[in-house]
Amino acid sequence: MGQVPLNLAARLQFDELNHASTLEQKVETVSSLLKQGSVLVYGPQDLLETLQASFGEFILIDETINPTMLRQLDRAPYKLLFAPDSFGMRGIDYRSKSNPMYLVVAQ
C-alpha cells in the first residue's frame, strides 16, 4: 500500500474543526463533547482555571502524574483531562474501543 497524500492524512486526524476563540466558546465546546465521551484538552492556564470552575473534577496531565495511569485511561473513572504543555500530550496512550475520547487543542 502506498503513502497517504499529506492533505488527506491531515484531514483524517480530526473529526471536526471548531474555531472557538473566547474562553466561553471553548468551555461550551468542551461541555458539548463531554456529553458524548471523555475529553482531553490541550490548552493554556487560563482555560484550565475556567474549566476547573465550570466542571470541578478533572485529571491534570503534567510531570507529576503516575505514568501507569496514562496507560490505563480507558479503565479510569474520568471525563475531563487537561494537558497544559506538550508533556501531557506525549504521555497519552489511549486505546479504548468502548469509551471515545475527544481531543480539544486550544492553544
C-alpha positions in Angstrom: 0.0 0.0 0.0 1.3 3.5 -0.9 1.7 6.5 1.2 -1.4 8.6 2.1 -1.2 12.0 0.5 -0.4 14.7 3.1 -3.6 16.7 2.5 -5.7 13.5 3.1 -3.7 12.4 6.1 -4.2 15.8 7.7 -8.0 15.6 7.2 -8.1 12.1 8.7 -6.5 13.2 12.0 -9.6 15.1 13.3 -13.3 14.8 13.1 -14.3 18.4 13.5 -12.7 21.7 13.3 -14.1 24.3 15.7 -12.8 27.9 15.6 -13.8 28.9 19.2 -11.9 32.0 20.1 -13.1 33.1 23.5 -12.8 31.2 26.8 -16.6 30.9 26.9 -16.7 29.4 23.4 -14.0 26.9 24.3 -15.8 25.9 27.5 -19.1 25.5 25.5 -17.3 23.2 23.1 -15.8 21.1 25.9 -19.2 20.9 27.6 -20.8 19.7 24.4 -18.2 17.0 23.9 -18.4 15.8 27.5 -21.9 14.7 26.8 -20.6 12.3 24.2 -17.5 10.9 26.0 -14.2 11.8 27.6 -12.4 15.0 26.6 -8.6 15.7 26.6 -7.9 19.5 26.4 -4.5 20.8 25.5 -4.5 24.5 26.4 -3.3 27.5 28.4 -3.5 28.1 32.1 -6.4 30.5 31.9 -8.5 27.8 30.2 -7.6 25.3 32.9 -8.8 27.7 35.6 -12.1 28.3 33.7 -12.7 24.6 33.1 -12.0 23.8 36.7 -14.5 26.5 37.8 -17.1 25.2 35.4 -16.7 21.4 35.8 -14.9 20.8 39.1 -13.1 17.5 38.8 -10.6 16.7 36.1 -7.3 14.9 35.7 -4.2 17.2 35.2 -1.7 15.5 33.0 1.7 17.0 33.9 5.1 15.8 35.1 3.7 14.7 38.5 1.1 12.2 37.1 1.6 8.5 37.6 2.8 7.1 34.2 0.8 3.9 34.8 -2.4 5.9 34.9 -1.6 7.3 31.5 -1.6 3.8 30.1 -4.9 2.9 31.7 -7.1 5.8 30.9 -9.8 3.6 29.5 -10.2 2.0 32.9 -10.2 5.2 35.0 -13.4 6.9 36.1 -12.7 10.3 34.4 -14.4 12.5 32.0 -12.2 15.6 31.6 -8.4 15.6 31.2 -6.2 18.7 30.8 -2.7 18.9 29.4 -1.1 22.3 29.9 2.0 21.5 27.9 3.4 19.1 25.4 4.5 16.7 28.1 0.9 15.7 28.7 0.2 15.3 25.0 3.2 12.9 24.5 2.3 10.8 27.6 -1.2 9.8 26.5 -1.6 6.2 25.5 -5.3 5.8 24.9 -6.6 2.8 23.1 -10.1 2.2 24.4 -12.6 0.9 21.9 -15.6 1.3 24.1 -15.2 4.8 25.5 -14.5 7.6 23.0 -12.1 10.4 23.8 -12.2 13.8 22.1 -9.2 16.0 21.8 -9.5 19.8 22.0 -6.4 21.7 21.0 -7.0 25.2 22.5 -3.5 26.8 22.3 
